[in-house]
């Protein structure tokens, strides 16, 4: 029984244990992806893909045929794009310019091949859509996360021109493909390329290959075009505005070279033909077609492309309304002044003395008026922003004086060094003589060179460099040297940048980016773009006030007297000397100034300066032009006054120590030295040992004398006298202890022979525009001394920095040197770089100002002041 009881107990234990054990899992686990399920999925996916492909194919075929039939004869259904002034007055329309269609037989094969090689090398192989190109473009778009490449064939480009909308959507792209396929099915390749060439845009409002040939080469017979001309036209579809040969000849030439290379690689031309066609310079000048406001309209269209992403073709056929900032009366005044040849120096040949002017409303940054050259053509070369030249002494306020005031260590009454000195190997000169010291206000008024360079050295070159960049001046790293104080720049600047920079002085230290478009509305009058400029404080209000106070004196009784009008004016002159040894003529003359209402910059000079193409006049010519234009342009604008700052006062001059008469200068004599091309003056000394002598000069065509220079010596040399001109001089003695001037000495006169030994006729100038005279203070940089020291801060003393090797004027030094420590001296003169198209001087030079600076070789000559560079 015991054995039975034990057996029963074990069975009960086993039963309990079995109830607590987990149930074993099934050996057959249900599979989620069975072979059958995979096969059905593949079947339905394939069926769906085939269905979509068939649907897409039917859409492309049917829709494309339908759209092609409906729109085959249309280019656009939108109204023309219209341009308005700041008061919403219509000033122009972008009406399309088209010629009669050209038959394929009248288009040379080489011209056709130029376009195929450039735009669609597989044109003769594909059926409207190049899958390889689309795939390549898709990869690039995905990598860039934006549309960077289109992959469109010539047929697709034609389809896009026929289609009605400009929307950049997938649906538009699909429709474009459908029309392209339809075109390939219905037309031959010759038909397609002919339609394409007759419809494509060639810059501005020019459409069609024949219209382009007439516009850019004056040739209606396409078979008479040379290879380089064909390649120039084939270069344009990539960027009709950018590669327009009239507007951007250098960029057009670069793009043409690419077209020629592609043609050679694809076997259409030989390498010799490529090389010969690549070097030809574009110099065609289309017949003049005058239209009011064209320069401003062209600038506004360029701004719409650059700032708002609209293509030139979008603007031509999109039916937009562009509302600009242009003032009609101001623009008309500028255009009339540029059309009057009496306002410009007479040229020695058919190459005109050119000019540029930009006027800005400093309160909001809007461009009021502009002009990019005389005889400006539609979509032509504009010097407003296209040409860059050395500004000479007009750069001193931007890079030396204003940043010095900003440091808080200087004021307009601070005493600056005016002693003859070198900064390392950089040795600028004054034209008006030297003194131990001079106030900042007087230094600007007389446009002396030494104080501007000394001051930049004191605050540090980088301080002035960064300040100028903050004011919107395009500078390069190689510009970090002391010659920057006198406008020595590797690439130069233009009237747009200079007017924008000076607008910050006029606007109490705040600057707005200059703009020409207020807003753009689409064809439905919906505003799609709007200007949004915010002011940026670039200097303190006190600095702007002091600069205005000092630059008013420049106009009142300094180098800018010819800019005087019936309103308050502040400004600065600038001149760039020729840079040729023994030649005192000038390359560039400037005046940049402002009233309480508007700021404007004027430049005059030759596009391609050379020994034969230089200016006899100096910056007073630009100042007189500025005054004439601004006074008329502001005729109906209420006059204002410059603001006055509280707690800021200019010390009154101390009363004269005595009213006793002082002795005048006697014994004045004059002699012209033909060997040095210098008018030498000498006179007897007055009793006072510390007397200062002020020399005045008047050119025969001028009504008034202007101060030429100041010196402590009893001799002086006028190196700015021009061949074929006559001059009168007198001298006044200034007695510092008594703070009085003597009466004038007797006058002496001299006639400067021309190269043949006889005076040549003087340039014709409007009597209302007095001929300039070299009354700007300052001196000439030494073109041969290309020092290598960047100026440091000399307040703490120290050793001179490393000097670079001296070199020829305008050429980059081999060893520019490193920035020096305190007291490190003069930088090298900036290296000349090739100027933009149509503005390359033939020789390397440095600018000079009466504070003059030698000019560099390209569009950016080193500056000089009146007579030398201002």
Secondary structure, 3 states (H helix, E strand, C coil): CHHHHHHHHHHHHHHHHHHHCCCCCCCCCCCCCCHHHHHHHHHHHHHHHHHHHHHHHHHHHHHHHHHHHHHCCCCCCCCCCEEECCCCCEEEECCCEECCCCCHHHCCHHHHHHHHHHHCCCCCCCCCCCHHHHHHHHHHHHHHCCCCCCCCCHHHHHHHHHCCCCCCCHHHHHHHHHHHHHHHHHCCHHHHHHHHHHHCECCCCEECHHHHHHHHHCCCCHHHCCHHHHHHHHCCCCCCCCCCCCCCHHHHHHHHHHHHHHHHHCCCCCHHHHHHHHCCCCCCCCCCCCCCCHHHHHHHHHHHHHHHCCCHHHHHHCCCEEEECCCHHHHHHHHHHHHCHHHCCCCCCCCCCEEEEEEEECCCCEEEEEECCCCCCCCCCCCCCCCCECCHHHHHHHHHHHHHHHCCCCCCCCEEECCCCCEECECECCCCCCCCEEEHHHHHHHCCHHHHHHHHHHHCHHHHHHHHHHCCCCCCHHHCCHHHHHCCCCCCECHHHHHHHHHHHHCCCEECCCECEEEEECCCCCEEEECCCCCEECCCHHHHHHHHHHHHHHHHHCCCHHHCCCCCCEEEEEEEECCCCCCCCEEEEEEEEECCCEEEEEEEECCCCCCCCCECCCCHHHHHHHHHHHHHHCCCCCCCCCCCCCCCCCCCCCCCCCCCCCCCCCCCEEEEECCCCEEEEECCCCCCCCCEEEEEEEECCCCCCEEEEEECCCEEEECCCCCCCEEEEEEEEEECCCCEECCCCCCEEEECCCCCCCCCCCCCCCCCCCCCCCCCCCCEECCCCCCCCCCCCCCCCCCCCCCCCCCCCCCCCCCCCCCCCCCCCECCCCCCCCCCCCCCCCCCCCCECCCEECCCCCCCCCCEHHHHHC
